[in-house]
Amino acid sequence: MTQFSRYLRSRERDGWFVIFHELQPDPVYCRADRWRAFKEGVCDDALLRKLAERKLVVSSEADDDAIWREAAARLERKLNQPLILYLMLAQGCNFTCTYCPVPGMAMRYGENLLSREDAVRGLELWCEHLRDAADPMAQNHIIFYGGEPLLNKPVFLGALEEMRRLRQSGRLPASTEAMIVTNGTLFDDETIAACVRHNVLTVVGLDGDRIENDRARRYAGGRGSFDAIVASIQRLQSAGLRVAVSAIANPGNVNELSELGRFYRALGVEQFGINFLRGHAVIELLPVGGHAAFEARCVEGVIASARSTGEAGFEFQMGKKVAAFRDRDPHPHDCTCYGNQLVIRPDGQISNCPFHPANLGAVREVGLDFRISQAPIVAQWRQRSPLLHPAHRDDDSKALSGLGCAWGGNDLSGNFLSADRVLTTFSQAVFEQLIWSEFGEPNHVD
């Protein structure tokens, strides 16, 4: 008698079934009558062979247990891989965007600027993370972040030079990519020249056209920022810099998200990412009872934007999930706070998240043997894993359902383990599209 895996899942649509493994989906497509007959015991060697290849038919429960252990071990290896160093150059900002936590954090912790000494020590500690990395060939990034990082221009320029020296000495891999996340309005000729010299990827915040952007993304005095941001993007591109765009899905642009891909394509940007509203901004900006509708529009808009450009990878969030599905490489995490990133905050304290001051020690005081993946807070946050978290128990899109944002959940509920509804909903919706091959040809067995 055929023993099906306890991880076997299926969907039916238009006379077809898609059958897949919850932990490692490689779908099999089968006509409904054929699948039902097989389940009732009709011999079908071709279908049985495909199901067995994908571990959808097992010899015993021990096979399923082994698959779960391998999935958990694979996830741990992924989360232990150092991918991003955040150097938070400034706590303050010259903008006061309505959804951004930075102004509140600046009031609470002070408008600190990262010192050159702390930046250099952070780079040295990052080199040590990479030296014993599980996969030294994996792409890693050094991201200059804030607040607005160019409020601390001298340390930014100095850190770029330190990166150059570390590359020349062989301590920092040549493939390490430098990136600055900025509102784009504080670039001057010297800064642009340095970015060109060091091949810095510039990520500029822009939430859509003038009306959509200026509803939320404003200067500290309340003036809209669209014209200044677009002028900066054009100036950076003219200098030969690679430019990407970051947008926040918020009440001001949520109904236009499907058009963002075409809008950014017209600007000539390299890639864009849409980040979802989270934390207390969800309560402050959304009407009571309006959360579910907003989340649904966000998800629909991001997927529609990917379709409209004809290139799923143009939008970052969508792209990484599509790539994971196509490569049969499960990607069950939406954030690198779970062990992949080291954050050096403006006050020199180490954290795993730019928005959460975990205070894991001053970067100049911890030893070079410190590893962010071994920090207790990381182990706590990893309990959000779809393999472990009760909220994911019945989620059969586990291979793409991410851990979501622990900071956002805690900011809303006071609990780091609270479910991140919008990112979970997004992952499930993308999975539903992919499992029916919206972005590829179905692997029909008939």
KAQUI-V346005 format. One record per backbone hydrogen bond with DSSP energy under -1.0 kcal/mol. NH is the residue of the N-H (numbers start at 0). CO is the residue of the C=O. E is the energy in kcal/mol with one decimal. If there is no record, write none. Layout:
<<NH:CO:E> <NH:CO:E>>
//
This chain:
<<4:55:-2.6> <7:4:-1.6> <8:19:-2.7> <10:17:-1.9> <12:15:-2.7> <15:12:-1.7> <16:29:-3.5> <17:10:-2.3> <18:27:-3.0> <19:8:-2.7> <21:6:-2.4> <27:18:-2.6> <28:442:-1.1> <29:16:-2.8> <31:14:-2.6> <34:30:-2.3> <35:31:-2.4> <36:32:-2.0> <37:33:-2.2> <38:34:-2.3> <39:35:-1.3> <40:37:-1.6> <41:36:-2.4> <47:43:-2.7> <48:44:-2.5> <49:45:-1.8> <50:46:-2.4> <51:47:-2.6> <52:48:-2.3> <53:49:-1.2> <54:51:-1.7> <55:50:-2.9> <57:2:-2.4> <62:59:-1.1> <64:60:-2.3> <65:61:-2.2> <66:62:-1.9> <67:63:-2.4> <68:64:-2.2> <69:65:-2.2> <70:66:-2.4> <71:67:-2.6> <72:68:-2.5> <73:69:-2.6> <74:70:-2.2> <75:71:-2.2> <76:72:-2.3> <77:73:-2.0> <78:74:-2.5> <79:75:-1.4> <80:77:-1.1> <82:339:-3.2> <83:339:-1.8> <84:140:-2.5> <85:341:-3.0> <86:142:-2.6> <87:343:-2.5> <88:86:-1.2> <88:144:-2.0> <90:111:-2.5> <95:217:-2.3> <97:215:-1.6> <99:96:-1.3> <104:100:-2.2> <105:101:-2.9> <106:102:-2.0> <107:103:-1.9> <108:104:-3.3> <109:105:-1.9> <111:109:-2.1> <113:88:-2.3> <118:114:-2.1> <119:115:-2.6> <120:116:-2.3> <121:117:-2.3> <122:118:-2.0> <123:119:-2.2> <124:120:-2.6> <125:121:-2.0> <126:122:-2.0> <127:123:-1.5> <128:124:-1.8> <129:125:-2.4> <130:126:-1.8> <131:127:-1.2> <132:129:-1.5> <137:134:-2.0> <140:82:-3.2> <141:176:-2.7> <142:84:-3.1> <143:178:-3.2> <144:86:-2.4> <147:91:-2.4> <150:147:-1.8> <151:148:-2.0> <155:151:-1.8> <156:152:-2.6> <157:153:-2.2> <158:154:-2.6> <159:155:-1.9> <160:156:-1.7> <161:157:-2.1> <162:158:-2.5> <163:159:-1.9> <164:160:-2.1> <165:161:-2.4> <166:162:-2.3> <167:163:-2.4> <168:164:-1.8> <169:166:-1.3> <170:165:-1.4> <171:165:-1.8> <175:172:-1.7> <176:139:-2.3> <178:141:-2.5> <179:200:-2.2> <180:143:-2.6> <181:202:-2.7> <191:187:-2.6> <192:188:-2.4> <193:189:-2.0> <194:190:-2.3> <195:191:-2.4> <196:192:-2.6> <197:193:-2.0> <198:195:-1.1> <199:194:-2.6> <200:177:-2.7> <201:241:-2.3> <202:179:-3.1> <203:243:-2.6> <204:181:-1.8> <205:245:-2.3> <212:208:-3.3> <213:209:-2.4> <215:212:-1.3> <216:212:-2.8> <217:215:-1.1> <218:222:-3.0> <219:93:-2.1> <221:218:-2.3> <224:216:-1.0> <228:224:-2.4> <229:225:-2.7> <230:226:-2.2> <231:227:-1.8> <232:228:-2.5> <233:229:-2.4> <234:230:-2.0> <235:231:-2.7> <236:232:-2.5> <237:233:-2.3> <238:234:-1.3> <239:236:-1.6> <240:235:-2.2> <243:201:-2.8> <244:270:-2.1> <245:203:-2.2> <246:272:-2.9> <248:274:-3.3> <252:249:-1.5> <253:249:-1.7> <255:252:-2.2> <258:255:-1.6> <259:256:-1.2> <262:258:-2.1> <263:259:-3.0> <264:260:-2.3> <265:261:-2.1> <266:262:-1.0> <267:264:-1.2> <268:263:-1.6> <269:242:-3.8> <271:313:-2.4> <272:244:-1.9> <274:246:-3.1> <281:278:-1.9> <283:279:-2.6> <284:280:-2.4> <285:281:-1.1> <289:286:-2.5> <293:289:-1.9> <294:290:-2.8> <295:291:-2.4> <296:292:-2.1> <297:293:-2.4> <298:294:-2.4> <299:295:-2.5> <300:296:-2.5> <301:297:-2.3> <302:298:-2.0> <303:299:-2.5> <304:300:-2.3> <305:301:-1.8> <306:302:-1.9> <307:303:-2.4> <308:304:-1.5> <313:310:-1.7> <315:271:-2.8> <318:314:-2.9> <319:315:-2.3> <320:316:-1.0> <321:317:-2.5> <322:318:-2.6> <323:319:-1.9> <324:320:-2.2> <325:321:-2.7> <326:322:-2.4> <327:324:-1.0> <328:323:-2.9> <330:398:-2.1> <332:330:-1.3> <340:335:-1.3> <341:83:-2.3> <342:350:-2.4> <343:85:-3.0> <344:348:-2.9> <347:344:-2.6> <349:360:-2.4> <350:342:-2.3> <357:355:-2.0> <359:349:-2.9> <362:347:-3.1> <364:361:-2.0> <365:361:-2.0> <369:366:-1.8> <373:370:-1.5> <374:371:-1.7> <378:374:-1.6> <379:375:-2.1> <380:376:-2.6> <381:377:-2.1> <382:379:-1.4> <383:380:-2.0> <384:381:-2.1> <387:384:-1.8> <388:384:-3.4> <391:388:-1.8> <392:389:-1.7> <394:391:-1.8> <399:396:-1.9> <400:396:-1.7> <408:404:-2.0> <409:405:-2.5> <410:406:-2.8> <411:407:-1.6> <412:408:-2.8> <413:409:-2.4> <417:414:-1.5> <423:419:-2.0> <424:420:-2.9> <425:421:-2.4> <426:422:-2.4> <427:423:-2.4> <428:424:-2.3> <429:425:-2.6> <430:426:-2.6> <431:427:-2.2> <432:428:-1.9> <433:429:-2.7> <434:430:-3.0> <436:433:-2.3> <437:432:-2.2> <439:436:-1.3> <443:441:-1.4> <444:28:-2.0>>
//
